[in-house]
Amino acid sequence: MLTPFHLAYHVTDLDQARAFYGGTLGCVEGRSTETWVDFDFFGHQISLHLGVPFQTTNTGKVGDHLVPMPHLGLVLHLPDWQALADRLVQAGVVFVLPPSVRFEGQPGEQWTMFFRDPSGNPIEVKGFRDLGGVFAA
């Protein structure tokens, strides 16, 4: 059984974070103060604190694309991934890497998408038909 992770990072505006994580992504808000807010991030706990977001560079190679490093990642079952991709497209989210499939027909076949939150924090979401393929070589 997997256990939830906890990750805390900075955002520049809590109202924008609430609108994006709560509204656009559909995450349920937890505890908060005037300087931070928790969200149930697909079964994991993220704590968004007011501050300067971490610096990123486009040095991660995904196929023919360079993506932001470091980044927060999430793995979902494919139907949940597709529903989230559809939701993000409908919300007009600008993608660093639009929803697409990688390693099609190979071990580790996965769907992926990269986008940023309103503070510029990069997020990758992967989708798998079978979560047993997450670590396939």
N, C-alpha and C positions, 0 to 999 in steps of 0.2 A: 504494500500500500504506500503510495506517495504521500508525503506530508507537505503542507503549504510552506512556501518560502516567505520571508519578509524582506522588503527592500525599501529603504528610505532615500529620497533624493529631493533636489531643489526644483521649485517652480517659481516663476516670477509673479504670478497672480492666482490667488486661490479661487476667485470667482470663475476665471477662465478654466482653471483645472477642474472645478466642479462641473462646469458645462461640458467639457470634453470627456472626462473620465466617467462622470455620472450620466450625462445626456447622450453624447455621441457613442461612447463605448458600452453604455448600459451597466456600468459597475455600481454596486450599492455602496453608499457612503456610510462610514462608521463614525468613530469618535473624531472630534476636531476641537481646535482652539482658534484663537485669532491668528496663529502663525503656522498651523499645520492641519491637515485633514487626512484621514485614513480611508482607503477604499478596499472593498473585496474585489480584487483583480482576478476574476475567473478562478476563485478558490484560493487565491494567495493574497497576502496583505501588503499593500504598498502604503507608505506614509509620505505625503507630499508636503515639504516644508518650504516656507518662503526663503529665498536666497538665490544665489547665482547658480544656474544649472551647470553641470559638468561639461567640460570642453570635449568636443568630438572632432574627429577628422575622417574623411572618406577614404579609409585605407583597407576596409574589409572587402575582399573580392568574392562576389557571389555571381558565378557565371561570368558574363562579360561586364558586370556592373561593379562599381565601387560603392560601398555602403558605409554609413557612419559607425565608427568604433569609438568608445564602447557603446553598446546599446542593450536595452532591456529586451528579453525575448519571452515568448509564450508559445506553447505547443497545444494545439486543439485537435479533437477528432474532426475529420474533414467536413461533415455537415455543419458543425459549429463554426469552423473556419469560414465556410462559404457564406453562412448567414452574417458573420461579422464583416466579411469583405463586401457583401451587398449593402450592408448598413453604412459602411464607411464611404462607399461610392455614392450612395444616395445623399449622404451628408456633405458631399463635395470635398472630402478630405484630399489633400494633395499628397500623392505618394512619392517617396524616394524611389521605391521599386514597386510598381503596380502588382496586384494579385496575379500570380503566374505559377506554373508547375516547373519543378526542377527534377532531374534524374528520372524522367518519365520512363516507366517500364524497367527500371533498375532497382536494386536494393536501396532502400532509403528514399524511394520516391516521395516527394513532398511538394506541397504548395506553400508559397511564401509571399509575404508583402511587408514592406517597410514604410513607415510614416513617422511623423514627428508630432508630439503634443504641442499645444500653443506656446510653450516655453522653449521649444526646440529639442526636447528630449526625444531621442530616436527609439522606436519600438519596432521589433520584428515579430510577426505572428506566423507560425508554421502550422500547416494542416497535414494530417496523416490519415489514410484510410484505416490503418492498423497502427496503434501506438507502439506495437512491438517493433516497428520499423524505424523508430527514432534513432536507435543506435546501430542500424544495419550498415555493414561495410561492403 
